[in-house]
Amino acid sequence: MRLSSTARAVLATVTTLVLAVIYLPLGVVLVNSFSTSTTLTWPPPGFTLEWWGRAFRNVGALEAIGTSVQIALGATAISLVLGTLVAIALQRYRFFGRDVVSLLVILPIALPGIVTGIALNNFFRTIIDVRLGIFTIIVAHATFCIVTVFNNVIARLRRTGTSLEEASADLGAGIWTTFRLVTFPQLRSALLAGGLLAFALSFDEIIVTTFTAGSGVTTLPIWIFENLFRPNQAPIVSVIAVMLVAVSVVPIWLAQRLAGADQAQH
Amino acid sequence: MTKSFGSVVAVDNLNLDIAEGEFFSMLGPSGSGKTTVLRLIAGFETATSGTIELRGVDVTDRAPFDRDINTVFQDYALFPHMTVAENVAYGLRVRGVPRARRREIALAALESVALAGFGDRKPSQLSGGQRQRVALARATVVQPKALLLDEPLGALDLKLREQMQVELKELQRSLGITFIFVTHDQEEALTLSDRIAVFNAGRIEQLGTPAEIYESPASPFVASFVGTSNIFEESAAHALLGVSGTASIRPEKIVLAAPGTAATAGIVSLPGTIAEVIYLGTATRLLVELADGRRLTVLEQNVTTRADHDRRGDAVLARFATADLVSLGSVG
């Protein structure tokens, strides 16, 4: 489709504006992490690497990163196993209540975090009486991280169809052999993409985390939130924020590349 | 056996006995149940009622991997993440044949389908015809008792299809195993088969050798689905041909003669005009419109190169022997 030059100019301007609104603030954070001002004043009065050095020596921040990684890995592992199983069940088998299950699996990602948070907090503490901690955060995160794995896997299963599995069975392979040699290799990149998204989703989650973390468990987002308004900590928060951006770009970029490479292949 | 999907009966009370070593085709339009029968034999579908026996052994309740039958799928279903050799060796791998041994067998199998040297490629790097051969090699390498082929040539272009037909027939002879072949292409079925079952609406309309199916179709459906037929329903057959019951005549059995040609005993002569002439290269197809408006399809072999004048509108006599008429019985 050909566009007139006016239309193109307008579209280019709007696109630039929208992208600027999204990315300029991130740039400001990056600049602030090198600023000599401790209160994030603009324009920055001078350049320093002090905050970067201090951030790497900040025990609280490093521990929070460790906790977040641990939780994200746990939630991702649960999501990979359960998400794959439910996707196979829903895509390959017909059973009573199938559509309902499908809706119920996807729903948590659309639920407001605060609702999920309150509900799980209530459930953990008063109904099954579990102490809040890392374990409860992992379970809470897994409820919505499953969705990314599920979506990726079910889309792949739909696209590959059943003929490869039928061919495998036809050639003498039992159910497990077929899964190991045919189904799983077909799902590998979908699992990686879904897993990376699940990891990123868990890593920066704060609302549900706040409700399901007991006292004493500080994830990175919680640590940032607690330190943002403390005197002299703001520049360190900027440094952590820049590192977070860098860390979360990688999985998203990888996930996108994997999806793209797959599309080219099929 | 019978197979229903919900309230739809896909295969209706079918009874079929396929001989060992036979090239057997199931021919029919899409939705006629032929593919369902194939999937029932392979074990991908379970029969609603009835039994399937393989060499006298009841295999009705056995899973696909537990039946000594292999399938060549319509879309080939080659494993895209494995090399060609790994694909061919798959059946041996799941049977626990050691790696070196199964590669050796796979490479020999590839050589036998003229794909030597292609073992380390991925299926995506092969052409349609090559993939087809890989699928054949993969299905036959485990030495099944029967090979099921689900429209295996459907995706190939005409020239390649004709070549593969010859190769399939040769392969079947050299392996000596039963081939059960599903197709909607009547010409393919006639060319390849020892016997053909013509399917329509979940039932077998006719079962017989290619010549039987073509020369003496048992029903109007078979007569018009396998090749072309000029069908005269009961009243027209009686009025024009003087025979009772529905009758049909093949286009190539009709000869066009000049008007006024003397009548001969045993020959029907129907006056008409040429309405359409379609040149086909080896033959010419003509539509002759009879006095009552009915159109006959006539096929003339182009045995001589004739000066091409426009024959549309010419008055002719369509002549054929009553002995060539096929009675399709009375249809209710």
Interface residues (C-beta under 8 A of the other chain):
Chain A: S163 L164 E166 A167 S168 A169 D170 L171 G172 A173 G174 T177 L181 V182 P185 Q186 Q265
Chain B: A42 G43 F44 A63 P64 F65 I69 N70 T71 F73 D75 A77 L78 F79 P80 H81 Y90 G91 R93 V94 R95 S124 R138 A139 V142
